[in-house]
């Protein structure tokens, strides 16, 4: 990317590309667990409902924080930030710079919900809202809003890619690793089925020797 885009834009673009790719990986894991099949949520609830509710909240809030960080100002408190809003200032071509600025204006609107959640619920907790006072509700935030924001972020990076004759990055097609959430779901399902069989043997008075073993984790 340095060879293609130059020493100013290249390193920042590479860091942004990696950051956006990682955001898509996390979101894909969230969707695999909580956004695709009710049967998967049932497995999570049967295995450890409280724990997986905490995991759901943590990944959700981390996703909104990540979107907010990516669209923060290029500088805050006197320090530079890794943000897509820094891209226009690193681009030499005037036309590309103008196109990016226009796209970033739209992106700011599409990610406003994430910054509202970051500012009033995640990074800081609004006191009046916590006490049940009359306050402006948090911005509407759901999976659809996150998906639209991810598409808009990817479009900005791919606009730069195409200007430099680089292939479009299919961030939404990222392949989950074999150590991801679907692998976990298979282990949980097999474990739940094995426990059901164990309970049935004990109830029938026909236990296996291993049914009585206590194994430390």
Secondary structure as a PSIPRED ss2 file (coil, helix, strand):
# PSIPRED VFORMAT (PSIPRED V4.0)

   1 X C   1.000  0.000  0.000
   2 X H   0.000  1.000  0.000
   3 X H   0.000  1.000  0.000
   4 X H   0.000  1.000  0.000
   5 X H   0.000  1.000  0.000
   6 X C   1.000  0.000  0.000
   7 X C   1.000  0.000  0.000
   8 X C   1.000  0.000  0.000
   9 X H   0.000  1.000  0.000
  10 X H   0.000  1.000  0.000
  11 X H   0.000  1.000  0.000
  12 X H   0.000  1.000  0.000
  13 X H   0.000  1.000  0.000
  14 X H   0.000  1.000  0.000
  15 X H   0.000  1.000  0.000
  16 X H   0.000  1.000  0.000
  17 X H   0.000  1.000  0.000
  18 X H   0.000  1.000  0.000
  19 X H   0.000  1.000  0.000
  20 X H   0.000  1.000  0.000
  21 X H   0.000  1.000  0.000
  22 X H   0.000  1.000  0.000
  23 X H   0.000  1.000  0.000
  24 X H   0.000  1.000  0.000
  25 X H   0.000  1.000  0.000
  26 X H   0.000  1.000  0.000
  27 X H   0.000  1.000  0.000
  28 X H   0.000  1.000  0.000
  29 X H   0.000  1.000  0.000
  30 X H   0.000  1.000  0.000
  31 X H   0.000  1.000  0.000
  32 X H   0.000  1.000  0.000
  33 X H   0.000  1.000  0.000
  34 X H   0.000  1.000  0.000
  35 X H   0.000  1.000  0.000
  36 X C   1.000  0.000  0.000
  37 X C   1.000  0.000  0.000
  38 X H   0.000  1.000  0.000
  39 X H   0.000  1.000  0.000
  40 X H   0.000  1.000  0.000
  41 X H   0.000  1.000  0.000
  42 X H   0.000  1.000  0.000
  43 X H   0.000  1.000  0.000
  44 X H   0.000  1.000  0.000
  45 X H   0.000  1.000  0.000
  46 X H   0.000  1.000  0.000
  47 X H   0.000  1.000  0.000
  48 X H   0.000  1.000  0.000
  49 X H   0.000  1.000  0.000
  50 X H   0.000  1.000  0.000
  51 X H   0.000  1.000  0.000
  52 X H   0.000  1.000  0.000
  53 X H   0.000  1.000  0.000
  54 X H   0.000  1.000  0.000
  55 X H   0.000  1.000  0.000
  56 X H   0.000  1.000  0.000
  57 X H   0.000  1.000  0.000
  58 X H   0.000  1.000  0.000
  59 X H   0.000  1.000  0.000
  60 X H   0.000  1.000  0.000
  61 X H   0.000  1.000  0.000
  62 X H   0.000  1.000  0.000
  63 X H   0.000  1.000  0.000
  64 X H   0.000  1.000  0.000
  65 X H   0.000  1.000  0.000
  66 X H   0.000  1.000  0.000
  67 X H   0.000  1.000  0.000
  68 X H   0.000  1.000  0.000
  69 X H   0.000  1.000  0.000
  70 X H   0.000  1.000  0.000
  71 X C   1.000  0.000  0.000
  72 X C   1.000  0.000  0.000
  73 X C   1.000  0.000  0.000
  74 X C   1.000  0.000  0.000
  75 X E   0.000  0.000  1.000
  76 X E   0.000  0.000  1.000
  77 X C   1.000  0.000  0.000
  78 X C   1.000  0.000  0.000
  79 X E   0.000  0.000  1.000
  80 X E   0.000  0.000  1.000
  81 X C   1.000  0.000  0.000
  82 X C   1.000  0.000  0.000
  83 X C   1.000  0.000  0.000
  84 X H   0.000  1.000  0.000
  85 X H   0.000  1.000  0.000
  86 X H   0.000  1.000  0.000
  87 X C   1.000  0.000  0.000
  88 X H   0.000  1.000  0.000
  89 X H   0.000  1.000  0.000
  90 X H   0.000  1.000  0.000
  91 X C   1.000  0.000  0.000
  92 X C   1.000  0.000  0.000
  93 X C   1.000  0.000  0.000
  94 X H   0.000  1.000  0.000
  95 X H   0.000  1.000  0.000
  96 X H   0.000  1.000  0.000
  97 X H   0.000  1.000  0.000
  98 X H   0.000  1.000  0.000
  99 X H   0.000  1.000  0.000
 100 X H   0.000  1.000  0.000
 101 X H   0.000  1.000  0.000
 102 X H   0.000  1.000  0.000
 103 X H   0.000  1.000  0.000
 104 X H   0.000  1.000  0.000
 105 X H   0.000  1.000  0.000
 106 X H   0.000  1.000  0.000
 107 X H   0.000  1.000  0.000
 108 X H   0.000  1.000  0.000
 109 X H   0.000  1.000  0.000
 110 X H   0.000  1.000  0.000
 111 X C   1.000  0.000  0.000
 112 X H   0.000  1.000  0.000
 113 X H   0.000  1.000  0.000
 114 X H   0.000  1.000  0.000
 115 X H   0.000  1.000  0.000
 116 X H   0.000  1.000  0.000
 117 X H   0.000  1.000  0.000
 118 X H   0.000  1.000  0.000
 119 X H   0.000  1.000  0.000
 120 X H   0.000  1.000  0.000
 121 X H   0.000  1.000  0.000
 122 X H   0.000  1.000  0.000
 123 X C   1.000  0.000  0.000
 124 X C   1.000  0.000  0.000
 125 X C   1.000  0.000  0.000
 126 X C   1.000  0.000  0.000
 127 X H   0.000  1.000  0.000
 128 X H   0.000  1.000  0.000
 129 X H   0.000  1.000  0.000
 130 X H   0.000  1.000  0.000
 131 X C   1.000  0.000  0.000
 132 X C   1.000  0.000  0.000
 133 X C   1.000  0.000  0.000
 134 X C   1.000  0.000  0.000
 135 X C   1.000  0.000  0.000
 136 X C   1.000  0.000  0.000
 137 X C   1.000  0.000  0.000
 138 X C   1.000  0.000  0.000
 139 X C   1.000  0.000  0.000
 140 X C   1.000  0.000  0.000
 141 X C   1.000  0.000  0.000
 142 X C   1.000  0.000  0.000
 143 X H   0.000  1.000  0.000
 144 X H   0.000  1.000  0.000
 145 X H   0.000  1.000  0.000
 146 X H   0.000  1.000  0.000
 147 X H   0.000  1.000  0.000
 148 X H   0.000  1.000  0.000
 149 X H   0.000  1.000  0.000
 150 X H   0.000  1.000  0.000
 151 X H   0.000  1.000  0.000
 152 X H   0.000  1.000  0.000
 153 X H   0.000  1.000  0.000
 154 X H   0.000  1.000  0.000
 155 X H   0.000  1.000  0.000
 156 X H   0.000  1.000  0.000
 157 X H   0.000  1.000  0.000
 158 X H   0.000  1.000  0.000
 159 X H   0.000  1.000  0.000
 160 X H   0.000  1.000  0.000
 161 X H   0.000  1.000  0.000
 162 X H   0.000  1.000  0.000
 163 X H   0.000  1.000  0.000
 164 X C   1.000  0.000  0.000
 165 X C   1.000  0.000  0.000
 166 X C   1.000  0.000  0.000
 167 X C   1.000  0.000  0.000
 168 X C   1.000  0.000  0.000
 169 X C   1.000  0.000  0.000
 170 X C   1.000  0.000  0.000
 171 X H   0.000  1.000  0.000
 172 X H   0.000  1.000  0.000
 173 X H   0.000  1.000  0.000
 174 X C   1.000  0.000  0.000
 175 X C   1.000  0.000  0.000
 176 X C   1.000  0.000  0.000
 177 X C   1.000  0.000  0.000
 178 X C   1.000  0.000  0.000
 179 X C   1.000  0.000  0.000
 180 X C   1.000  0.000  0.000
 181 X H   0.000  1.000  0.000
 182 X H   0.000  1.000  0.000
 183 X H   0.000  1.000  0.000
 184 X H   0.000  1.000  0.000
 185 X H   0.000  1.000  0.000
 186 X H   0.000  1.000  0.000
 187 X H   0.000  1.000  0.000
 188 X H   0.000  1.000  0.000
 189 X H   0.000  1.000  0.000
 190 X H   0.000  1.000  0.000
 191 X H   0.000  1.000  0.000
 192 X H   0.000  1.000  0.000
 193 X H   0.000  1.000  0.000
 194 X H   0.000  1.000  0.000
 195 X H   0.000  1.000  0.000
 196 X H   0.000  1.000  0.000
 197 X H   0.000  1.000  0.000
 198 X H   0.000  1.000  0.000
 199 X H   0.000  1.000  0.000
 200 X H   0.000  1.000  0.000
 201 X H   0.000  1.000  0.000
 202 X H   0.000  1.000  0.000
 203 X H   0.000  1.000  0.000
 204 X H   0.000  1.000  0.000
 205 X C   1.000  0.000  0.000
 206 X C   1.000  0.000  0.000
 207 X C   1.000  0.000  0.000
 208 X C   1.000  0.000  0.000
 209 X H   0.000  1.000  0.000
 210 X H   0.000  1.000  0.000
 211 X H   0.000  1.000  0.000
 212 X H   0.000  1.000  0.000
 213 X C   1.000  0.000  0.000
 214 X C   1.000  0.000  0.000
 215 X C   1.000  0.000  0.000
 216 X C   1.000  0.000  0.000
 217 X C   1.000  0.000  0.000
